[in-house]
Amino acid sequence: MDHTHEQITVVGEGAITAAPDLMRLMAGVEVRRATPGEAFSASRTAAAKLTRTLVEAGIDAKDLRTNELSLGPEYEAYPKVAGYRAAQGVEAVIRDLVRADEIIDTVAGVGEEVRLNGVAFELSQPDQVLEKARERAFGNAAAKAGQYATLAGRRLGRVVSVSEEVNSPPQPLMAAAESFDAKGSVSPGRQTISVTVRVVYGFAD
C-alpha cells in the first residue's frame, strides 16, 4: 500500500533577533623605512607596543592574535625603490562592550604607526540563539500541520521526517573603522538568525 498520500508536509519558520555581545577589533601597525630589515624591525617593535597596550587595557592574551604580516618595497617610479613598508595586524576580542570606546581610544593613542582597520560584532553563544530559532520554527510547523489536518478532517500522527535549513547562520557583523554614532560610540546593532524546518507528519487515522 502506498502511504505517500497518508502524509502531510509543512514548512515552519523561526527567527530570533539578538544583540551581539562581543566585538573583534582589527588594528595593526604600519611603518616605512629605507631598508627591509629596518622596516621589519620597526614594525615588530610597534606591534609589540600595541599588543602590550591591549593587554594593559584588560584584553586577555588568548583574545589576541596576529592576522597580518607583510613586508615589501614601495616604488618611487618602478623599478626605483623609494623604501620598504612593513605591516603587522592584531585582532583583539573585546568581551565587555561597555569598554569598547575606551579601548579603541587607547589603541589610537599608541602612536602614529597604528592603524584601525575595522570592527566585527558577534554573538558569544550563537548555539543558544539557534536553539531558540529551531524551537520557534518547529512550533510554527506543528501549528500549520495541526490546522491542515483539522481542515482535512484527519487526526495528526507521528513525525516521519525533519529537515532543517539555517537561513542566516551567525556571522560577524562587519563595520568600517569609522562606523560610530554621533557621540563617537561603536554600536553592535542587532543580529537576526532564522531557521526553516521541513516536517513530514503521518496521519493517525
C-alpha positions in Angstrom: 0.0 0.0 0.0 1.3 3.4 -0.9 1.4 5.6 2.2 2.7 8.7 0.4 -0.8 10.2 0.4 -1.1 9.4 4.2 1.4 12.1 5.0 1.4 15.9 5.2 4.5 18.1 4.7 4.7 21.5 6.2 7.5 24.2 6.4 8.0 26.1 9.6 10.0 29.3 10.1 11.5 30.7 13.2 13.7 33.8 13.7 15.4 35.2 16.7 16.9 38.7 16.9 19.7 39.2 19.5 22.3 41.9 20.3 25.9 40.8 19.7 27.8 40.8 22.9 31.5 40.8 21.8 33.5 42.8 19.3 36.6 42.0 17.3 38.8 45.0 16.8 41.1 44.8 13.8 44.1 47.0 14.4 47.7 47.0 13.4 50.9 48.9 12.7 52.5 50.2 9.5 55.9 51.6 9.1 58.2 52.7 6.2 61.9 52.6 6.3 64.9 52.7 4.0 65.8 49.0 4.2 63.7 45.8 4.6 65.5 45.0 7.9 64.8 48.4 9.4 61.1 48.3 8.3 60.5 44.8 9.7 62.3 45.6 13.0 60.3 48.8 13.4 57.0 47.1 12.7 57.8 44.3 15.2 58.6 46.9 17.9 55.5 48.9 17.2 53.3 45.7 17.1 54.8 44.6 20.5 53.9 48.0 21.9 50.3 47.8 20.6 49.9 44.3 22.0 51.3 45.4 25.4 48.9 48.3 25.4 45.9 46.0 24.7 46.9 43.6 27.5 47.3 46.5 29.9 43.9 47.7 28.9 42.5 44.4 30.1 42.4 42.2 27.0 43.3 38.6 27.7 46.3 37.4 25.9 44.3 34.4 24.5 42.0 37.0 22.8 44.8 38.5 20.8 46.1 37.1 17.5 48.2 38.3 14.6 46.1 38.5 11.4 48.6 40.1 9.0 52.3 40.2 8.5 53.7 41.9 5.4 57.0 43.4 4.1 57.6 44.8 0.7 59.1 47.6 -1.4 57.5 50.8 -2.3 58.4 52.3 -5.6 59.2 55.9 -6.4 58.9 55.1 -10.1 59.2 51.4 -11.0 61.8 49.9 -10.7 63.3 52.6 -8.5 62.6 51.6 -4.8 61.7 54.5 -2.5 61.7 52.4 0.7 60.1 49.5 2.3 56.8 49.1 4.0 56.2 46.6 6.8 52.9 45.9 8.5 51.6 43.7 11.2 47.9 43.3 12.1 46.5 42.5 15.5 42.9 41.2 16.2 41.6 41.7 19.7 38.4 40.3 21.1 36.6 42.8 23.4 34.1 40.9 25.6 33.0 43.9 27.6 31.3 46.2 25.0 30.9 49.0 27.6 34.7 49.4 27.4 34.9 49.3 23.6 35.2 53.1 23.0 37.8 53.3 25.8 39.9 50.6 24.3 39.7 52.0 20.8 40.8 55.4 22.1 43.7 53.7 23.9 44.8 51.9 20.7 44.6 55.1 18.7 46.9 56.8 21.1 49.7 54.3 20.9 51.5 56.1 18.1 51.4 57.3 14.5 52.2 53.8 13.3 48.9 52.4 14.5 46.0 51.7 12.1 42.4 50.9 12.9 41.0 48.7 10.2 37.5 47.9 11.4 35.4 46.1 13.9 33.1 43.0 13.7 30.3 42.2 16.2 29.4 38.6 17.1 27.3 36.6 19.5 29.4 34.8 22.0 26.9 31.9 22.3 25.3 31.6 18.9 24.1 28.0 19.6 21.7 29.2 22.2 20.1 31.6 19.7 19.9 28.8 17.1 18.2 26.5 19.6 15.5 29.1 20.2 15.0 29.7 16.5 14.7 25.9 16.0 12.0 25.7 18.7 10.1 28.6 17.1 10.4 27.0 13.6 9.2 23.6 14.8 6.3 25.1 16.7 5.3 27.0 13.6 5.4 23.8 11.5 3.4 21.9 14.1 0.8 24.6 14.2 0.4 24.5 10.5 0.2 20.7 10.3 -2.4 20.7 13.0 -4.5 23.2 11.2 -4.2 21.4 7.9 -5.1 18.0 9.5 -8.2 19.6 11.0 -9.2 21.1 7.7 -8.8 17.7 6.1 -10.9 16.1 8.8 -8.0 13.9 9.9 -6.0 13.4 13.1 -2.3 14.3 13.1 0.0 11.4 13.7 3.7 11.0 14.4 6.6 12.9 12.8 8.0 10.9 9.9 11.0 13.2 9.0 12.5 16.6 9.8 15.0 18.6 7.7 16.5 21.9 8.6 17.9 24.9 6.7 19.6 27.7 8.6 18.9 30.8 6.5 21.2 33.1 8.4 24.0 31.4 10.3 25.7 33.5 12.9 28.3 35.7 11.1 30.3 38.6 12.3 28.6 41.9 11.6 31.2 43.9 9.9 31.6 47.7 10.3 34.2 50.1 9.0 36.5 51.8 11.5 34.6 55.0 11.0 31.2 53.4 11.9 30.5 55.2 15.1 27.3 57.0 16.2 27.1 60.8 16.7 28.8 60.6 20.0 31.7 58.5 18.7 30.5 55.3 20.2 30.5 52.0 18.4 27.1 50.3 18.1 26.7 46.5 17.8 23.2 46.8 16.4 21.1 43.6 16.2 21.6 40.2 14.5 18.8 38.0 13.3 19.2 34.2 12.9 16.4 32.4 11.1 15.7 28.7 10.6 13.4 26.9 8.2 12.4 23.4 9.0 10.5 20.9 6.8 8.5 18.4 8.8 6.6 15.4 7.4 3.8 14.1 9.6 1.7 10.9 9.2 -2.0 10.8 9.9 -3.3 8.9 12.9 -6.3 7.6 11.1 
